Amino acid sequence: MRLVNYKNTFPKIGSDESGKGDFIGPLITVAIYLENNDIKDLNFVKDSKKLSDTFIKKNIKTLLNIKHKVIKINPKKYNQLYSKFENINKILGWAHATAIKNLIEQGLNPKIIIIDKFGPENRVLYNIKDEKLKNKIVFFNKAEEDTSVAAASMLARYYFVKEMEKLSEIAGFKLPFGASSTVDNAVKELLKRIDKKELQNFVKLHFSNIKRVLN
């Protein structure tokens, strides 16, 4: 099924995440509920990867006023979950399912639920017991082409940046995004300021970066 078939289907839920590829920081998942009349105010909405953080912050108020749910998994909790599941897609599956169910519990009744495909579909569906709800869920690659998923993407990035700002304040300097050598160097600097055991509160310990940082 092609995504274009669902662009004009309302009401709908879109779900996306931010922080999956970042060595430092949390994993954020957002599900947002859109009615048809919401779309007229969302011409600015695009996949967050195509927008600057400054643009997102400037325009986020409109999205914050639309019904949505956020699942924030801070680094310490993320590391605990990864030690248990040893699979990021299992964590993401739980996060997407939980955000969606939390929205549905508000009495909302979407006709369709769109998720940006990140792995096997059963990672999400395993966490949803309601068969009627399962049947409304569709997964697409590049699902941010749909406004609902793009909106969720922007919100997830917004909340991720806010959490990074909090971690930077604790660290005492601005922590960078991504998983590059620049990020490695920042974590090395961080280790000069904190005890090694506190690193779990800042980074995703299963990333290969950790070997480079600690060597």
GUNU-699727 format. One record per residue (C-alpha): residue number from 1; x, y, z. Coordinates in steps of 0.2 Angstrom, whole numbers, plus 5000, padded with zeros to 4 digits. Layout:
BEGIN
PT   k    x    y    z
PT NUM    X    Y    Z
...
//
This chain:
BEGIN
PT   k    x    y    z
PT   1 5000 5000 5000
PT   2 5007 5017 4995
PT   3 5007 5031 5008
PT   4 4999 5043 4996
PT   5 4983 5033 4999
PT   6 4982 5040 5017
PT   7 4987 5058 5015
PT   8 4968 5063 5015
PT   9 4962 5051 5028
PT  10 4957 5059 5045
PT  11 4958 5058 5059
PT  12 4975 5050 5060
PT  13 4989 5047 5072
PT  14 5007 5049 5066
PT  15 5022 5042 5076
PT  16 5041 5045 5075
PT  17 5056 5046 5085
PT  18 5072 5056 5088
PT  19 5089 5052 5096
PT  20 5091 5034 5089
PT  21 5107 5039 5081
PT  22 5114 5050 5094
PT  23 5128 5044 5106
PT  24 5123 5057 5119
PT  25 5106 5060 5125
PT  26 5089 5051 5126
PT  27 5077 5042 5114
PT  28 5061 5052 5111
PT  29 5046 5045 5103
PT  30 5030 5056 5099
PT  31 5013 5051 5093
PT  32 5002 5065 5087
PT  33 4983 5065 5083
PT  34 4978 5076 5068
PT  35 4960 5081 5063
PT  36 4957 5087 5045
PT  37 4955 5105 5051
PT  38 4973 5104 5059
PT  39 4981 5103 5042
PT  40 4977 5121 5036
PT  41 4989 5127 5050
PT  42 5003 5115 5046
PT  43 5010 5121 5029
PT  44 5027 5123 5038
PT  45 5028 5105 5044
PT  46 5042 5094 5036
PT  47 5053 5080 5041
PT  48 5064 5087 5055
PT  49 5080 5080 5047
PT  50 5076 5093 5033
PT  51 5074 5108 5046
PT  52 5086 5117 5057
PT  53 5083 5116 5076
PT  54 5080 5135 5076
PT  55 5066 5134 5063
PT  56 5058 5120 5073
PT  57 5059 5130 5090
PT  58 5052 5145 5081
PT  59 5037 5136 5074
PT  60 5034 5122 5087
PT  61 5020 5131 5097
PT  62 5006 5126 5084
PT  63 5011 5108 5086
PT  64 5012 5109 5105
PT  65 4994 5114 5105
PT  66 4989 5098 5096
PT  67 4985 5082 5105
PT  68 5001 5072 5106
PT  69 5010 5060 5118
PT  70 5029 5060 5122
PT  71 5039 5045 5128
PT  72 5056 5051 5135
PT  73 5068 5037 5138
PT  74 5083 5045 5147
PT  75 5100 5038 5144
PT  76 5101 5029 5161
PT  77 5084 5020 5158
PT  78 5089 5017 5139
PT  79 5104 5008 5145
PT  80 5094 4997 5157
PT  81 5082 4993 5143
PT  82 5096 4989 5131
PT  83 5104 4978 5144
PT  84 5088 4968 5145
PT  85 5083 4967 5127
PT  86 5099 4970 5118
PT  87 5090 4977 5103
PT  88 5085 4995 5100
PT  89 5070 4990 5089
PT  90 5062 4981 5104
PT  91 5064 4998 5114
PT  92 5057 5008 5099
PT  93 5043 4996 5097
PT  94 5038 4998 5115
PT  95 5040 5017 5114
PT  96 5029 5019 5098
PT  97 5015 5007 5105
PT  98 5015 5016 5122
PT  99 5014 5034 5114
PT 100 5000 5028 5103
PT 101 4990 5019 5117
PT 102 4992 5034 5128
PT 103 4983 5045 5114
PT 104 4970 5032 5111
PT 105 4966 5032 5130
PT 106 4960 5050 5129
PT 107 4945 5044 5119
PT 108 4952 5047 5102
PT 109 4947 5036 5087
PT 110 4959 5038 5072
PT 111 4955 5030 5056
PT 112 4973 5026 5053
PT 113 4989 5026 5062
PT 114 5005 5029 5052
PT 115 5023 5024 5059
PT 116 5039 5028 5051
PT 117 5046 5010 5048
PT 118 5062 5007 5058
PT 119 5062 4988 5059
PT 120 5051 4972 5059
PT 121 5033 4978 5062
PT 122 5030 4965 5076
PT 123 5041 4976 5087
PT 124 5027 4988 5088
PT 125 5012 4976 5086
PT 126 5018 4964 5100
PT 127 5015 4978 5112
PT 128 4997 4981 5107
PT 129 4984 4968 5112
PT 130 4969 4977 5104
PT 131 4966 4969 5087
PT 132 4955 4983 5080
PT 133 4969 4995 5085
PT 134 4982 4984 5077
PT 135 4972 4984 5060
PT 136 4973 5003 5059
PT 137 4992 5003 5060
PT 138 5002 5005 5044
PT 139 5021 5006 5042
PT 140 5031 5015 5028
PT 141 5048 5019 5024
PT 142 5050 5038 5023
PT 143 5033 5040 5031
PT 144 5038 5058 5035
PT 145 5030 5062 5018
PT 146 5014 5062 5028
PT 147 5010 5077 5038
PT 148 5006 5067 5054
PT 149 5023 5058 5054
PT 150 5032 5074 5049
PT 151 5023 5083 5064
PT 152 5028 5069 5076
PT 153 5046 5070 5069
PT 154 5047 5089 5073
PT 155 5040 5087 5090
PT 156 5052 5072 5094
PT 157 5067 5083 5088
PT 158 5061 5098 5099
PT 159 5059 5087 5115
PT 160 5076 5079 5111
PT 161 5085 5096 5109
PT 162 5077 5101 5126
PT 163 5084 5086 5135
PT 164 5101 5089 5127
PT 165 5100 5107 5134
PT 166 5097 5100 5151
PT 167 5111 5087 5150
PT 168 5123 5101 5143
PT 169 5119 5112 5158
PT 170 5123 5097 5170
PT 171 5139 5094 5160
PT 172 5144 5112 5161
PT 173 5147 5114 5142
PT 174 5137 5112 5126
PT 175 5135 5093 5121
PT 176 5135 5089 5102
PT 177 5123 5079 5092
PT 178 5126 5063 5082
PT 179 5140 5050 5084
PT 180 5155 5058 5076
PT 181 5173 5060 5082
PT 182 5167 5077 5088
PT 183 5155 5069 5100
PT 184 5168 5057 5106
PT 185 5180 5071 5110
PT 186 5165 5079 5120
PT 187 5163 5064 5130
PT 188 5181 5063 5134
PT 189 5180 5080 5140
PT 190 5164 5075 5150
PT 191 5174 5061 5158
PT 192 5186 5074 5165
PT 193 5172 5082 5175
PT 194 5162 5067 5180
PT 195 5165 5049 5187
PT 196 5165 5036 5174
PT 197 5150 5027 5182
PT 198 5140 5043 5179
PT 199 5143 5041 5160
PT 200 5127 5030 5159
PT 201 5117 5046 5163
PT 202 5123 5054 5147
PT 203 5127 5042 5133
PT 204 5120 5026 5125
PT 205 5133 5013 5131
PT 206 5130 5000 5117
PT 207 5137 5012 5104
PT 208 5154 5008 5097
PT 209 5159 5026 5102
PT 210 5161 5020 5119
PT 211 5177 5009 5115
PT 212 5185 5024 5107
PT 213 5181 5036 5121
PT 214 5187 5024 5135
PT 215 5203 5018 5126
//
